[in-house]
Amino acid sequence: MDHIYSDRNEYFARDKNGPCAFCEAQKMPDSYNNLIVHRGEKNFVILNKYPYISGHMMVVPNDHTSKLEDLTTDQLYEMMMLIQKCIRDLTRLYCPQGFNVGMNLGDAGGAGIKEHLHWHIIPRWVGDANFITVIGRTRVLPESLEESYEKILEGWQLD
């Protein structure tokens, strides 16, 4: 069953001057409530609360920083290893035809949470962006965010 997800109002109405969403998520026990599927030594993996498509994951440093150049070699190494695992797991669970992997830094770079850098790992399929997303400003997801969380959490533990 497809899930119609119109997140525009909630996303734009959120308090952008409030506490950092990633730092707040780290304070909570891991569950659907904070969307964290894995905590590494220096980074964690979390699902996007406002996903572009099912399986949209992010790798986030534990440290609150907006500057990639401030991260240590160990932090960067673990980030890349977690991104690789995200791709491996999403490939196994969703069979995507490709991925968008990257980060947006600062306002001009399009960062939604500019104060705490994060990598996006987004599975993609030919034709996954359609007129409903563009014209209706609504996303149609093949599963709910909660279903994605449970599926990815279970899949994460298989390796």
C-alpha positions, 0 to 999 in steps of 0.5 A: 500500500502506498503512503501519501506523505505531505510533510511540507507544512510540518517541515517548514513550520518546524522551529529552525532556531530550536535545539538541534534535531540530531543532538536531541535524537542522540539523547533518546533511546533508540526506537522509532521515536528517534529513528536511529538504527545504529550508533557507531563510536563517532557517528550514528545512522538515522532515517530521515524524518522527512524522506524523499523516498523510502529508505532515505538514511543519513550518517551523522557525526556525534559531535555537533559541527557544521564544518567538514574540515573540523572532523578527525580522520577517525570520524571521517573513516567511520562515516565512510564505512557507515555509508558503505554499509547503508548502501549495502543494506539498502541494496539488499532490502530495496533493490534500488537501481542507483543512489544519491549520496551526498551532503548539503553544507550551509544555507547556500548549499541547501542544508535543511539542518545547517548547524549539524552536518550529515550525509544523505544516502537515498536509494533511487529507481528510474521514474521514482520522481513523478508529477505528484511530487512536483505538482502536488508537493506530496510524496508517495511512499511504498511504505510508512516511515515506521515500516521503513525503520523496522525493516532497516533496523532488522536488516542492519543487524544481518551483517 
